[in-house]
């Protein structure tokens, strides 16, 4: 469904940095470095926003594996409307918690695709904050300037994370990278 489609091979075959993978396989054309990036527009389709994000990560040689980008975009495209549809009708910003987030790309993509941009606050949660989160957030903020004020990261063990204060509205929750016993905790 997303712009980056990986051929069926073992998952370890795609543990290659995004730009290198695309150059070697010619699965996506690498946008030229000397062309100004296209800003994500609020009125664009979710698919178009995701494509702009992938193109920008590719252009800027983001420190992310092709597999991680493909899975995150695919998940976001397939679940975005179902997860956030109830919040789309609310007057105040909705909240999304991306638990066991790894690089945090799913939450960043949700925030990039949200319209209007300030309608969603994203909290990415994982036991540690990888440097790739800051790199991806910074790169995507170049084309989605609202991301820094809408996305935060909490480096806490899942058991120590509180979804919401008593009496507060519960956030939408995704846990794309939760595996093994973590799925039971989520």
Backbone as a ProteinNet text record, in pm:
[ID]
protein_1_A
[PRIMARY]
XXXXXXXXXXXXXXXXXXXXXXXXXXXXXXXXXXXXXXXXXXXXXXXXXXXXXXXXXXXXXXXXXXXXXXXXXXXXXXXXXXXXXXXXXXXXXXXXXXXXXXXXXXXXXXXXXXXXXXXXXXXXXXXXXXXXXXXXXXXXXXXXXXXXXXXXXXXXXXXXXXXXXXXXXXXXXXXXXXXXXXXXXX
[TERTIARY]
81.5	0	86.3	204.3	291.4	382.6	459.3	545.4	667	709.7	827.1	779.4	790.4	745.3	868.2	878.7	992	952.8	1042.5	1011.5	1010.8	938.3	933.4	1067.7	1141.3	1266.8	1272.8	1377.2	1387.3	1397.7	1348.3	1345.7	1485.6	1585.4	1720.8	1778.7	1725.4	1775.2	1747	1653.3	1614.7	1671.6	1766.3	1831.3	1943.5	1906.4	1998.5	1943.3	2030.7	1987.6	1902	1799.1	1697.5	1757	1840.2	1892.5	1976	2061	2144.9	2058.1	1954.9	1865.3	1797	1748.6	1677.5	1771	1894	1990.8	2024.6	2049	2089.2	1977.4	1854.4	1743.2	1661.4	1683	1606.4	1455.6	1418.5	1275.8	1208.2	1281.6	1232.3	1343.5	1307.5	1407.1	1447.4	1576.5	1626.2	1609.7	1531.6	1513.2	1647.2	1669.1	1796.9	1813.9	1938.5	1969	1954.8	1970.6	1971.2	1831.9	1728.1	1590.9	1530.8	1468.9	1407.6	1298.2	1291.9	1189.1	1049.2	952.4	813.4	756.3	696	635.6	506.6	478.7	354.5	241	138	21.5	-91.9	-162.1	-272.2	-378.6	-408.9	-516.5	-479.4	-353.5	-310.2	-363.6	-371.4	-417.2	-313.7	-357.4	-266.4	-156.9	-193.2	-93.7	10.4	-33.1	60.2	152.8	99.7	182	287.3	248.3	343.3	452.4	414.5	513.8	613.3	564.9	655.2	751.1	700.4	785.6	893.1	854.9	952.2	1054.8	1008.8	1101.5	1201.6	1154.2	1243.6	1344.5	1298	1390.5	1494.7	1451.7	1540.9	1641.9	1593.2	1679.2	1786.8	1746.7	1836.8	1914.7	1903	1975.6	1953	1827.4	1791.4	1853.5	1895.5	1958	1854.4	1776.2	1670.4	1681.4	1648.8	1648.4	1529.4	1548	1438.2	1321.1	1348.9	1242.8	1160.1	1226.6	1155.4	1065.8	1118.5	1040.5	921.1	943.7	834.3	725.8	764.6	665.7	589.5	659.9	595.4	496.3	536	445.9	325.3	348.8	239.1	140.1	192.4	105.8	25.4	92.9	24.2	-84.1	-54.4	-154.6	-275.1	-250.5	-360.3	-445.8	-389.2	-461.9	-500.2	-445.3	-461.5	-607.6	-691.4	-832.2	-904.7	-877.6	-946.4	-903.9	-777	-727	-768.2	-762.9	-785.9	-920.9	-1004.5	-1134.7	-1219.1	-1229	-1309.9	-1259.4	-1128.4	-1071.5	-1092.2	-1109.1	-1124.5	-1249.5	-1345.9	-1470.5	-1469.8	-1362.5	-1354.4	-1302.2	-1332.1	-1289.6	-1150.2	-1104.7	-973.2	-873.8	-745.3	-645.2	-662.2	-641	-643.4	-502.5	-493.1	-363.4	-342.9	-219.1	-179.4	-54.2	-53.4	65.7	117.1	240.5	307.4	397.6	346.8	419.2	517	627.6	734.3	772.7	794.3	801	929.5	1035.6	1161.1	1208.8	1217.1	1261.3	1154.9	1032	924.2	865.5	897.9	855.4	704.1	638.1	492.2	423.5	459.5	399.3	429.6	552.2	588.6	507.6	487.5	408.2	261.9	207	69.7	58.5	153.4	149.6	168.7	252.2	273.8	147.6	71.8	-47.4	-172.1	-168.5	-287.9	-328.4	-457.9	-511.2	-628.8	-629.2	-524.6	-403.3	-287.2	-164.4	-166.1	-235.2	-236.5	-345.2	-408.4	-517.8	-469.5	-340.2	-290.9	-162.7	-160.9	-39	9.4	136.1	191.5	296.9	285.1	386.1	442.4	570	637.8	706.8	687.4	737.7	820	940	1022.7	1119.2	1179	1269.7	1391.4	1435.4	1546.9	1516.9	1578.2	1557.6	1673.1	1646.2	1755.1	1788.8	1915.8	1952.5	1874.3	1830.7	1756.3	1621.7	1563.8	1438.1	1461.4	1565.7	1593.9	1625.4	1698.9	1731.7	1605.1	1519.3	1395.8	1303.5	1288.5	1201.9	1252.9	1382.6	1441.6	1423.8	1447.3	1431.8	1286.5	1193.3	1052.2	1001.7	1059.6	1020.2	1055.8	1152.2	1188.1	1072.9	988.3	875.3	741.1	743.4	623.3	660.2	661.9	713.1	637.6	520.1	443	489.1	568.2	605.5	673.7	769.7	836	742.4	637.2	545.8	436	425	319.3	371.4	503.1	560	663.4	650.5	748.3	786.5	896.1	946	966	921.8	944.5	1025.4	1144.4	1230.4	1203.5	1101.7	1063.2	1025.4	1046.1	997.4	845.6	794.9	650.7	571.2	620.9	550.2	536.4	626	622.3	542.1	494.4	421.9	273.9	221.2	77.7	13	-91	-160.4	-226.4	-291.4	-356.9	-386.5	-410	-446.3	-588.3	-618.5	-756.3	-856.4	-961.4	-1065.2	-1037.5	-917.9	-883.7	-923.2	-938.4	-968.1	-849.1	-875.8	-769.4	-720.6	-590.5	-538.9	-561.2	-548.6	-541.2	-404.1	-394.9	-269.1	-234.4	-108.4	-54.5	71.2	102.2	221.9	276.7	310.3	355.3	477.2	567.3	691.9	691	577.9	569.7	573.1	661.9	669	693.2	662.8	682.1	596.2	656.7	584	533.9	594	548.3	405.7	363.5	225.8	127.6	165.6	77.9	73.1	185	188.1	106.8	111.8	38.6	-109
-119.6	0	126.7	119.2	236.3	247.9	357.8	380	288.1	237.7	151.4	8.1	-73.2	-211.3	-301.3	-388.6	-479.2	-614.4	-675.7	-808.9	-910.7	-1020.5	-1120.7	-1192.7	-1157.1	-1223.2	-1228.4	-1283.3	-1285.9	-1142.6	-1117.9	-981.7	-926	-1010.1	-958.9	-901.1	-940.3	-888.3	-738.7	-686.2	-546.6	-458.6	-510.6	-431.9	-349.4	-275.5	-188.5	-47.8	47.3	186.3	221.5	298.8	329.6	373.3	474.1	527.7	423.3	352.4	250	141.3	99.8	-3.8	42.1	164.1	215.1	233.2	273.2	286.7	149.1	51.8	-81.9	-157	-138.2	-214.5	-134.9	-5.5	84.1	73.8	44.9	33.5	171	273.7	411.9	500.1	598.5	693.4	785.7	804.3	893.6	1037	1117.9	1258	1331.1	1421.8	1494	1583.7	1595.2	1676.2	1825.9	1867.5	2010.4	2068.6	1990	2037.3	2060	2173.1	2203.7	2101.3	2055.4	1957.7	2019.3	1936.7	1981	1971.4	2079.5	2081.1	1999.5	1931.6	1856.6	1956.9	1946.2	2036	1966.4	2039.7	1986	1920.7	1976.1	1925.2	1806.1	1766.2	1653.7	1522.6	1421.6	1290.5	1228.7	1135.9	1066.8	996.8	932.7	862.6	961.3	1078.5	1179	1229.7	1248.5	1293.2	1189	1061.7	954	948.9	966.6	963.5	1077.8	1197.6	1310	1281.3	1218.6	1184.7	1084.7	979.1	878.5	942	1021.7	1087.6	1175.5	1245.8	1334.1	1252.8	1146.6	1060.7	1000.2	964.1	907.2	1011.2	1130.1	1238.8	1273.2	1277.9	1322.2	1207.1	1086.9	968.9	946.5	937.1	913.8	784.6	782.2	662.3	556.8	514.5	416.4	303.4	182.6	67.7	75.7	27	20.8	-56.4	-164.6	-246.8	-166.5	-89	-9.3	95.3	160	263.2	199.6	90.9	24.2	-22.2	-85.7	-134.5	-20.4	83.9	197.2	268.6	291	357	268.1	141.5	47.8	45.3	35.9	34.1	164.3	276.5	405.7	419.8	381.3	393.1	302.4	182.7	88	117.2	186.6	204.6	348.6	442.8	584.5	624.1	595.4	638.1	566.8	437.7	364.1	409.2	437.8	476.7	619.3	709.1	850	904.6	824.7	874.2	933.3	869.3	930	1068.1	1087.1	1216.1	1322.9	1281.8	1378.7	1464.8	1416	1490.1	1573	1562.6	1638	1778.5	1867	2006.4	2028.4	1939.3	1960.1	1859.1	1884.3	1792	1651.1	1553.5	1413.8	1374.3	1263.1	1213.7	1071.9	1043.9	911.3	873.5	753.8	702.1	587	599.7	496.8	420.9	308.6	232.8	135.1	110.8	22.9	70.2	199.5	264.9	244.5	197.5	183.8	319	336.6	463.6	572.3	536.6	634.4	680.5	610.7	656.1	648.8	549.6	538.6	662.9	702.1	821	947.2	960.2	1077	1081.2	965.9	961.4	994.8	946.7	983.1	1134.4	1195.9	1340.9	1415.7	1363.2	1427.3	1423.7	1315.1	1297	1363.4	1404.2	1457.2	1592.6	1608.1	1735.3	1775.3	1894.9	1995.6	1953	2010	1964.6	1965.4	2061.3	2068.9	1983.5	1895.4	1814.5	1690.9	1662.5	1540.1	1565.1	1518	1518.8	1374.5	1352	1216.6	1203	1096.8	1061.6	926.1	923.4	798.6	748.9	620.9	565.1	440.9	436.7	317.3	320.7	206.2	197.4	288.4	309.1	401.4	484.4	600	690.8	672	610.4	590.5	720.6	740.1	860.7	874	761.5	766.7	837.2	837.9	910.9	1060	1113.8	1256.8	1292	1203.5	1228.3	1228	1127.5	1119	1237	1270.1	1382.6	1513.6	1533.1	1655.5	1663.6	1552.2	1550.6	1573.9	1507.7	1525.1	1664.3	1725.8	1862.4	1962.7	1927.8	2016.3	2030.3	1927.8	1935.3	1938.8	1914.9	1921.4	2006.9	2139.3	2224.7	2216.7	2156.9	2145.7	2028.5	1937.2	1817.3	1845.1	1936	1954.7	1993.3	2066.5	2106.4	2002.4	1901.6	1800.8	1662.3	1640	1507	1512.5	1419.7	1408.4	1261.5	1239.5	1104.2	1086.7	974	940.5	811.7	821.2	703.6	643.4	559.7	493.7	348.7	260.9	124.5	125.3	36.3	31	21.7	-54.7	-72.2	59.5	155.5	283.7	391.3	361.3	461.5	463.3	583.5	601.2	655	588.2	634.5	769.5	787.5	915.3	927.8	1049.5	1076.4	1027.2	989	947.2	1055.6	1013.3	1105.5	1172.9	1161.1	1222.9	1130.3	1187.7	1106.2	1017.9	892.7	799.7	829.3	816.7	839	716.4	735.5	621.2	558.4	427.6	357.3	269.1	276.3	181.4	123	1.4	-65.5	-156.1	-95.8	-169	-255.6	-208.1	-280.1	-359.8	-369.7	-453.3	-599	-675.9	-816.6	-901.1	-1027.2	-1117.8	-1077.2	-1076.4	-1046.2	-902	-813.7	-672.8	-660.3	-747.9	-739.3	-764.9	-850	-875.7	-753.5	-682	-563.3	-449.6	-435.2	-326.7	-352.2
0	0	0	61.7	69.5	-51.2	-59	-174.4	-179.1	-65.3	-59.2	-39.7	-142.4	-136.4	-140.5	-41.3	-33.9	-92.3	-169.5	-222.2	-109.2	-125.3	-18.6	-5.6	97.9	132.4	283.4	336.9	482.6	532.9	653.1	705.9	725.2	749	768.9	639.7	524.3	396.8	380.8	455.1	440.7	550.9	626.6	731.2	669.5	568.7	496	504.5	522.1	530.5	409.6	430.7	329.7	196.5	197.8	71.6	-2.6	69.4	7	-55.3	16.7	-34.1	-163.2	-164.4	-283	-402	-377.3	-486.3	-543.1	-453.9	-498.6	-570.8	-527.4	-585.3	-685.7	-691.2	-779.6	-753.8	-628.3	-595.3	-589.7	-554	-555	-609.5	-687.6	-737.3	-623.5	-607.1	-503.4	-552.4	-477.8	-520.1	-518.7	-613.8	-617.8	-495.7	-449	-330.9	-357.1	-480.9	-511.1	-534.8	-513.9	-530.5	-391.4	-373.3	-243.9	-212.7	-89	-53.7	-59.5	-88.2	-91.1	49.9	95.1	228.2	226.3	336.7	348.7	368.2	286	294	366.5	445.2	523.8	437.3	320.7	236.7	149.6	148.9	64.8	121.1	37	82.8	176	258.8	350.8	272.3	162.8	79.8	25.3	-20.7	-72.8	37.9	157.3	269.8	304.3	303.8	333.6	227.4	102.1	-6	10.3	44.9	67.7	183	287.5	402.6	362.7	291.8	247.6	153.6	58.8	-33.5	41.2	143	217.8	300.3	365.4	440.2	346.5	228.7	128.2	79.8	45.9	-3.4	99.6	226.1	332.2	396.4	340.8	387.8	537.5	574.7	714.5	766.2	890.4	946.8	987.6	891	915	813.5	856.6	766.2	671.4	550.2	453	510.9	581.6	641	741.5	827	927.2	861.5	758.2	689.1	618.5	546.8	474.7	571.1	681.3	778.2	844.5	880.4	948.2	856.8	732.3	637.1	609.2	588.2	561.7	677.9	800.1	917.7	928.2	911.8	922.6	816.4	693.5	587.2	611.9	662.5	682.8	805.4	904	1030.5	1061.5	991.1	1025.1	1046.9	950.6	961.1	1074.3	1091.4	1197.9	1336.1	1352.7	1484.7	1519.7	1421.7	1452.1	1408.8	1345.8	1299.6	1412.2	1528.8	1634.6	1676	1675.4	1715.5	1609.1	1485.7	1376.6	1394.3	1469.3	1488.9	1616.1	1696.5	1821.5	1797.9	1891.6	1878	1934.8	2021.3	2081.1	2024.9	2046.5	1993.4	2049.5	1966.5	2007	2049.3	2120.5	2164.7	2113.2	2075.3	2031.7	2108	2166.8	2231.2	2146.6	2100.2	2021.8	2118	2171	2272.9	2209.6	2280.4	2228.9	2089.2	2075.4	1944.5	1866.7	1928.3	1855.3	1805.6	1675.1	1615.7	1625.4	1659.6	1672	1540.4	1432.3	1300.9	1281.3	1339.4	1323	1379.8	1499.6	1559.9	1481.5	1433.5	1352.4	1223.5	1161.2	1037.6	1063.8	1174.9	1210.7	1224.8	1294.8	1315.1	1183.2	1094.7	964.8	879.8	892.7	809	865.3	990.4	1054.9	996.7	977.5	928.7	1017.3	1068.6	1061.7	1144.8	1117	1180.9	1333.4	1392.6	1539.1	1603.6	1527.5	1580.8	1655	1654.7	1716.1	1793.8	1918.2	2000.1	2009.2	1977	1975.3	2084.2	2162.3	2260.7	2221.3	2186.4	2153.1	2279.4	2311.3	2437.2	2408.2	2464	2456.9	2575	2604.2	2719.6	2702.7	2580.4	2555.8	2430.6	2425.2	2311.5	2213.1	2099.1	2003.1	1930.1	1892.6	1817.1	1686.8	1630.9	1504.6	1520.8	1642.5	1662.8	1639.5	1702.9	1688	1542.9	1476.1	1335.1	1249.3	1266.8	1187.6	1218.7	1347.4	1385.8	1326.6	1331.1	1276.7	1124.6	1056.3	910.8	870.3	936.9	901	937.5	1040	1076.8	967	881.2	770.3	670.3	659.3	565.8	638.3	767.5	853.1	974.2	960.9	1068.2	1200	1202.4	1325.8	1412	1360.1	1435.5	1569.6	1578	1707.5	1821	1792.3	1900.4	1924.2	1839.4	1853.5	1891.8	1881.6	1906.4	2018	2112.6	2221	2237.8	2306.2	2330.1	2479.5	2533.4	2673.5	2680.1	2735.8	2751.4	2888.9	2895.3	3020.4	2991.1	3089.3	3070.7	3055.9	2977.3	2952.4	3082.6	3177.6	3304.7	3381.5	3358.7	3429.7	3357.2	3237.7	3159.3	3197.3	3222.6	3248.5	3123.1	3077.7	2957.1	2978.4	3092.3	3117.4	3265.7	3306.4	3445.1	3469.7	3592.7	3622.3	3582.7	3515.5	3472.1	3339.1	3285.9	3157	3042.9	2925.3	2807.1	2774	2743.7	2707.5	2566.1	2543.2	2407.9	2320.3	2190.3	2099.4	2122	2110.7	2136.6	2017.5	1974.4	1877.2	1939.4	1901.9	1953.5	1843.8	1734.3	1616.6	1644	1725.9	1750.1	1879.6	1946	2065.1	2020.9	2077.1	2038.6	2164.6	2152	2265.5	2383	2501.3	2623.8	2628.7	2550.8	2549.9	2499.7	2409.5	2360.4	2473.4	2567.9	2684.1	2776	2789.4	2874.3	2816.6	2683.9	2619.2	2635.5
[MASK]
++++++++++++++++++++++++++++++++++++++++++++++++++++++++++++++++++++++++++++++++++++++++++++++++++++++++++++++++++++++++++++++++++++++++++++++++++++++++++++++++++++++++++++++++++++++++++

